[in-house]
Amino acid sequence: MLPYVTRCYVLLQIMTKYIYPYDLRKQRNQLRQEEVGVLLGVTRQTIWRWRKTKGLPSYSPNGINPLFFEDEVLDWVRSQPSLFVKTNMGI
């Protein structure tokens, strides 16, 4: 059995490595792919393409469904002005 101080140190390392990052994620506004599409006014296919080719920040904790943080998505959109330039095509 480990001494008490060593056990406390190991427990503190585990908490800072595994538990606290998830607590910080819960405090941020997480969005699903459909919600990002509504926020930006684009389809799911466009979201997928931007993730793969343009570097839209996303996380896939289960490997299937991507999650997005609202602040990261908005920062990414601000850094990509050419995606949202509106042109008058005579319509």
C-alpha positions as CSV (number, residue, x, y, z in Angstrom):
1,M,0.0,0.0,0.0
2,L,1.3,3.4,-0.9
3,P,1.9,6.1,1.7
4,Y,-0.9,8.6,2.2
5,V,1.0,11.5,0.6
6,T,1.8,9.4,-2.5
7,R,-1.9,8.3,-2.8
8,C,-3.0,11.9,-2.6
9,Y,-0.5,13.0,-5.3
10,V,-1.6,10.2,-7.6
11,L,-5.3,11.1,-7.1
12,L,-4.5,14.7,-7.8
13,Q,-2.8,13.8,-11.1
14,I,-5.7,11.7,-12.1
15,M,-8.2,14.4,-11.3
16,T,-6.3,17.1,-13.3
17,K,-5.7,14.8,-16.3
18,Y,-9.1,13.2,-16.7
19,I,-11.8,14.9,-14.6
20,Y,-11.2,18.7,-14.8
21,P,-10.9,18.9,-18.6
22,Y,-14.4,17.4,-18.9
23,D,-15.8,19.8,-16.4
24,L,-14.4,22.7,-18.5
25,R,-16.0,21.2,-21.6
26,K,-19.3,21.1,-19.9
27,Q,-19.2,24.8,-19.1
28,R,-18.7,25.6,-22.8
29,N,-21.6,25.6,-25.2
30,Q,-21.4,22.4,-27.2
31,L,-23.2,22.1,-30.5
32,R,-24.2,19.2,-32.6
33,Q,-23.6,19.2,-36.4
34,E,-27.3,20.1,-37.1
35,E,-27.1,23.0,-34.7
36,V,-23.9,24.4,-36.3
37,G,-25.7,24.1,-39.7
38,V,-28.6,26.2,-38.4
39,L,-26.2,28.7,-36.8
40,L,-24.3,29.2,-40.1
41,G,-27.1,28.6,-42.5
42,V,-25.5,25.7,-44.3
43,T,-26.2,21.9,-44.8
44,R,-24.7,19.0,-43.0
45,Q,-22.7,18.1,-46.1
46,T,-21.1,21.6,-46.1
47,I,-20.2,21.2,-42.4
48,W,-18.6,17.9,-43.2
49,R,-16.6,19.4,-46.1
50,W,-15.4,22.3,-44.0
51,R,-14.3,20.0,-41.3
52,K,-12.2,17.9,-43.8
53,T,-10.9,20.6,-46.1
54,K,-11.0,24.0,-44.4
55,G,-10.2,23.0,-40.8
56,L,-13.5,23.7,-39.0
57,P,-12.7,22.7,-35.4
58,S,-14.6,19.7,-34.1
59,Y,-14.3,16.9,-31.6
60,S,-15.5,13.3,-32.0
61,P,-15.4,11.8,-28.5
62,N,-17.2,8.6,-29.6
63,G,-15.7,8.6,-33.1
64,I,-19.0,9.0,-34.8
65,N,-20.9,12.2,-34.0
66,P,-18.8,15.4,-34.1
67,L,-19.2,18.0,-31.5
68,F,-18.4,21.6,-31.9
69,F,-17.8,24.4,-29.4
70,E,-19.7,27.5,-30.3
71,D,-16.9,30.0,-29.5
72,E,-14.4,28.0,-31.6
73,V,-16.9,27.8,-34.5
74,L,-17.5,31.6,-34.4
75,D,-13.8,32.3,-34.2
76,W,-13.2,30.0,-37.2
77,V,-15.9,31.8,-39.2
78,R,-14.4,35.2,-38.4
79,S,-11.0,33.9,-39.7
80,Q,-12.6,32.7,-43.0
81,P,-14.1,35.8,-44.6
82,S,-14.1,34.4,-48.1
83,L,-16.7,31.7,-47.2
84,F,-19.4,34.2,-46.3
85,V,-18.9,37.0,-48.9
86,K,-22.3,37.8,-50.4
87,T,-22.3,38.8,-54.1
88,N,-25.1,40.4,-56.1
89,M,-25.7,38.0,-59.0
90,G,-28.6,40.1,-60.4
91,I,-31.2,38.2,-58.3
